[in-house]
Amino acid sequence: MKRSFFTDEHLAFREAVRRFAETEIVPHHAEWERQGRMPREVWLKAGSMGLLCCDVPEEYGGPGGDWLHSVIVLEELWRLGLSGPGSGFLVQTDIVASYIRTWGTEAQKQQWLPRMARGEVVGAIGMSEPSGGSDLQNITTRADRSGNEYVINGQKIFITNGMVCDLLILAAKTDREGRKNGISLVLVEADRAGFVKGRALDKIGTHAQDTAELFFDNVRVPVSNLLGQEGHGFRMLMTKLAQERLAQAVRSTTVCEAALDWTVAYTRDRKAFGTTLSEFQNTQFVLAQLSAETTSLRVFTDWCIARFLEGELSPIDAAKIKLLSTELQGKVVDQCLQLFGGYGYMREYPIARAFVDSRLTRIGGGSIEIMKQIIGRSLFADPARDGATPRRQSHDGTR
Ligand SMILES: Cc1cc2nc3c(=O)[nH]c(=O)nc-3n(C[C@H](O)[C@H](O)[C@H](O)COP(=O)(O)OP(=O)(O)OC[C@H]3O[C@@H](n4cnc5c(N)ncnc54)[C@H](O)[C@@H]3O)c2cc1C
């Protein structure tokens, strides 16, 4: 399918990203999976190739591209099943750099964006806490004002890039009584006294990307580390979550397409009962169904990308694409794995890794239940629907 928003320059960039992924990442990824993280070297190399913070302008030390360059990086990494950079770079580019670009002061942008684009600084975002990730309004980590400083106490969990991060965007309560209006975002450098990185969490998938617990024990940061306005954190998170969810949909859609390609290639070669698996009607029907659904997802994903580029992607549509893309991803990798038989259960096959890596997408960045809640509420909040209710007419024609 021709994707008309990509220019020739984007296509050349895609070729460069593909070469980089094949030569600099693929040969090492299994080792990083064993180590549970990626070395800093790969961040630096990716930075030098313009793969990080793609849409950060040159005046802030970025490559000066647009969001489609980020889309290309995600697609090329996930097409090869590279979960380490696939997850880590997404947080760096589409979350941390994006927040700083949108809400940072000039000094914050100058301080962090050039180093993030070069891969010298790795970013993370800390929203989720042990007591809950879905219910963000009830976080308990506090940033209490003391003179010209915030004093931070609390704990975060499940933080992508948590072990390797140099900079964290922390969601904390600056007003203990306030719910969503009491939340602020604070930039916390990882070398601040009292900022402790706990254990790297033992996950079922995405092994090359580290996920950590973080602790804050009277961590002091200057008030100039506040990102945006005090008390506006929840609103900022909700605004940017649309971009994060679309980025996740880009990932999920790409994984669906890649899994189908792997499975078509495998079943074409694999023999059983004197023929190839691809000759069985069941194989063709399963793949036909998944292919049709993936094509429909691709159309919706690209529609959302186009809306996003126009600044028109609503949080509701972002929730819809995250819901549908992550659910289909789960279905595709499961049914494709089945067609690999026992080999599908072996980690050396990309379909096996995609199967476990994919389980996360229905949970992280807002679970599918929360997506349904967002969509469901919007249906009943729309006054334009009032009066559209079909009513049963009584026998004499009155209501
Ligand atoms: C590998 C990984 C990486 C992550 N990276 C980050 C990160 O970088 N930064 C970060 O801040 N967080 C991160 N997370 C956390 C992730 O965003 C949360 O796990 C997610 O938001 C769900 O929160 P929870 O785990 O506390 O589940 P809970 O909130 O306890 O929810 C448990 C279940 O209950 C359901 N549920 C909750 N509320 C409702 C409701 N109102 N109605 C119906 N069902 C509901 C949920 O959908 C879910 O199925 C990561 C998680 C993982 C596993």
The ligand as a Tripos MOL2 file, in Angstrom:
@<TRIPOS>MOLECULE
LIG
   53    58     1     0     0
SMALL
NO_CHARGES

@<TRIPOS>ATOM
      1 C1          7.2820   -3.4990   30.6490 C.3       1 LIG1
      2 C2          6.5350   -2.3230   31.1730 C.ar      1 LIG1
      3 C3          7.0060   -1.0340   30.9300 C.ar      1 LIG1
      4 C4          6.3540    0.0570   31.4920 C.ar      1 LIG1
      5 N1          6.8830    1.3150   31.3350 N.ar      1 LIG1
      6 C5          6.3710    2.3380   32.0500 C.ar      1 LIG1
      7 C6          7.0180    3.6080   32.0670 C.ar      1 LIG1
      8 O1          8.0320    3.8240   31.3940 O.2       1 LIG1
      9 N2          6.4970    4.5830   32.8590 N.ar      1 LIG1
     10 C7          5.3840    4.3890   33.6090 C.ar      1 LIG1
     11 O2          4.9840    5.3190   34.2840 O.2       1 LIG1
     12 N3          4.7290    3.2150   33.5940 N.ar      1 LIG1
     13 C8          5.2120    2.1870   32.8520 C.ar      1 LIG1
     14 N4          4.5830    0.9700   32.8550 N.ar      1 LIG1
     15 C9          3.3990    0.7880   33.6880 C.3       1 LIG1
     16 C10         2.1020    0.6590   32.8930 C.3       1 LIG1
     17 O3          1.7610    1.8590   32.3200 O.3       1 LIG1
     18 C11         1.0620    0.1360   33.8960 C.3       1 LIG1
     19 O4          1.3960   -1.2200   34.1800 O.3       1 LIG1
     20 C12        -0.3450    0.2460   33.3670 C.3       1 LIG1
     21 O5         -0.7280    1.5880   33.2660 O.3       1 LIG1
     22 C13        -1.3450   -0.4990   34.2750 C.3       1 LIG1
     23 O6         -1.1740   -0.1260   35.6140 O.3       1 LIG1
     24 P1         -1.0110   -1.2510   36.7620 P.3       1 LIG1
     25 O7          0.0210   -2.1800   36.3010 O.co2     1 LIG1
     26 O8         -0.8150   -0.5880   38.0480 O.co2     1 LIG1
     27 O9         -2.3780   -2.0120   36.7410 O.3       1 LIG1
     28 P2         -3.6980   -1.6190   37.5560 P.3       1 LIG1
     29 O10        -3.9380   -0.1570   37.4060 O.co2     1 LIG1
     30 O11        -3.6260   -2.1910   38.9090 O.co2     1 LIG1
     31 O12        -4.7780   -2.3890   36.7110 O.3       1 LIG1
     32 C14        -4.8820   -3.8150   36.7620 C.3       1 LIG1
     33 C15        -5.9780   -4.2510   35.8030 C.3       1 LIG1
     34 O13        -7.1990   -3.6480   36.2100 O.3       1 LIG1
     35 C16        -7.7460   -2.9330   35.1220 C.3       1 LIG1
     36 N5         -8.3930   -1.7020   35.5500 N.ar      1 LIG1
     37 C17        -7.8520   -0.6990   36.2750 C.ar      1 LIG1
     38 N6         -8.7320    0.2990   36.4340 N.ar      1 LIG1
     39 C18        -9.8600   -0.0860   35.7770 C.ar      1 LIG1
     40 C19       -11.1450    0.5170   35.5660 C.ar      1 LIG1
     41 N7        -11.4380    1.7420   36.0230 N.pl3     1 LIG1
     42 N8        -12.0680   -0.1740   34.8510 N.ar      1 LIG1
     43 C20       -11.7870   -1.4080   34.3650 C.ar      1 LIG1
     44 N9        -10.5900   -2.0150   34.5280 N.ar      1 LIG1
     45 C21        -9.6520   -1.3660   35.2120 C.ar      1 LIG1
     46 C22        -6.5810   -2.5820   34.2240 C.3       1 LIG1
     47 O14        -6.9830   -2.3530   32.9220 O.3       1 LIG1
     48 C23        -5.7230   -3.8100   34.3750 C.3       1 LIG1
     49 O15        -6.1680   -4.7850   33.4710 O.3       1 LIG1
     50 C24         5.1800   -0.1390   32.2550 C.ar      1 LIG1
     51 C25         4.6840   -1.4360   32.4610 C.ar      1 LIG1
     52 C26         5.3500   -2.5080   31.9380 C.ar      1 LIG1
     53 C27         4.8070   -3.8940   32.2250 C.3       1 LIG1
@<TRIPOS>BOND
     1     1     2 1
     2     2     3 ar
     3     2    52 ar
     4     3     4 ar
     5     4     5 ar
     6     4    50 ar
     7     5     6 ar
     8     6     7 ar
     9     6    13 1
    10     7     8 2
    11     7     9 ar
    12     9    10 ar
    13    10    11 2
    14    10    12 ar
    15    12    13 ar
    16    13    14 ar
    17    14    15 1
    18    14    50 ar
    19    15    16 1
    20    16    17 1
    21    16    18 1
    22    18    19 1
    23    18    20 1
    24    20    21 1
    25    20    22 1
    26    22    23 1
    27    23    24 1
    28    24    25 2
    29    24    26 1
    30    24    27 1
    31    27    28 1
    32    28    29 2
    33    28    30 1
    34    28    31 1
    35    31    32 1
    36    32    33 1
    37    33    34 1
    38    33    48 1
    39    34    35 1
    40    35    36 1
    41    35    46 1
    42    36    37 ar
    43    36    45 ar
    44    37    38 ar
    45    38    39 ar
    46    39    40 ar
    47    39    45 ar
    48    40    41 1
    49    40    42 ar
    50    42    43 ar
    51    43    44 ar
    52    44    45 ar
    53    46    47 1
    54    46    48 1
    55    48    49 1
    56    50    51 ar
    57    51    52 ar
    58    52    53 1
@<TRIPOS>SUBSTRUCTURE
     1 LIG1         1 GROUP 0 **** ****
